[in-house]
Amino acid sequence: MRPPEPPAPPWTDQDIILRHGSQMANRMLQYLVAHRLQMKSPSHRITNFAIEEWGMIGPRAAPGHRTVPKIDQPCFDIALVERLLAEGQLPRLMIRAVPCDVAALPPLTNARACFPAQPAATATPGAGDLAIHIRLGDILVPGRHRDYGPLPIGFYRGLVEKTGLNPIFIGQIGEDWYSAALRAAFPGAAFHCGSVLEDFEALRRARHVAPAVSTFSWMAAWLGEAEAIHLPLSGHLNPRQSPMIDLLPTGDPRYRFYWFDPRPWNADAADQARVTTTGEVREMAAGDVEALRGEARAAAAPLVEDWRARFLARIAELAT
């Protein structure tokens, strides 16, 4: 249940309105893009957000916000939105989708200031540990999330061998088939399943971290100060599988990128056999990752152009 909203200040026509309702990291992504836009136009308020985990509840937007121009897909033209804000042509807008474009985020120092580290009870991984996030839960339901899926256990074996670090598995580890296979493959490893913030902070504080196919661990690793982030290009993190999503910080020296062949995740018997019996480490060169991003941008260009036309048309309609 959403906590009571604080008293709203007098209505203003300059709102950046968030349409929240999904998982914590997705709400954080929305807020960070709004924060970047607010940096371009400080007179705009950020409204309608609820990130209770950080004690952040925004004021309500002024009435009539359903008709405002919207960012309603993961990739869009951030430069266009910033220009329109700077020129005073965009008094109100809504971020309805979860923006999944690393180029639309604010500088890392600003993002860390928005979401400062929180106290956490889960033990912080040490300098010789590799914090591995496990995203399970609803993705184990057949047909639920075709662009997610757990990573092959063989990948983790290879990563541990490659790095020489001690694996610590953090996240949604339960009594399911994947958790059982993971425990069998790493009988001496530590397993932690804490609260949302406890797991987030453990990943954020780790010196070496391997995110899952998950915005949760992507955000924790990006906000943190790890020496190395081992990011899998799997599921929606693979631009060839999801060209509208670009969460690959190729200019950040902390990142190592690993290739996984695009494939839908069905959580059926064949998928279970694949992720528990196979898997290898295939690290990509930085140039190859950048080329892959360019390929995805070209594939997504018509969708961005369509969004741009709809966005400008709504602005023109509201101006008449």
Order of alpha helices (4+ residues) and beta strands (2+ residues): beta-alpha-beta-beta-beta-beta-alpha-beta-alpha-beta-alpha-beta-alpha-beta-alpha-beta-alpha-beta-beta-alpha-alpha
